[in-house]
């Protein structure tokens, strides 16, 4: 009886330690995800700003006769595509933040 109880106790301790390790791993993974998503967003935001400047430049060149209107439209399209991707990246930040919140124990309800 003692040997069995001792083995069950060690097994319970092992499962508890494994749960702690899994939780720690999940939290650190989600923290990294938030950080990486924020970095990706900042890079995309910088790209959008540069593309907006390209639209202005191409428009000035068009008005001066040094560029076609197709170049202006292409610059605008590239800017809009980058802005759409920036919105997606912002959504990814929020998703990663929610996952981190859950990994930290947030959103837990009794019976789930």
Buried (B, 14 or more C-beta within 10 A) or exposed (E): EEEEEEEEEEEEEEEEEEEEEEEEEBBEEBBEBBEEBBEBBEEBBEBBEEBBEBBEBBBEBBEEEEBEEEBBEBBBEBBEEBBEBBEEBBEBBEEBBBBBEBBBEEEEEEEE
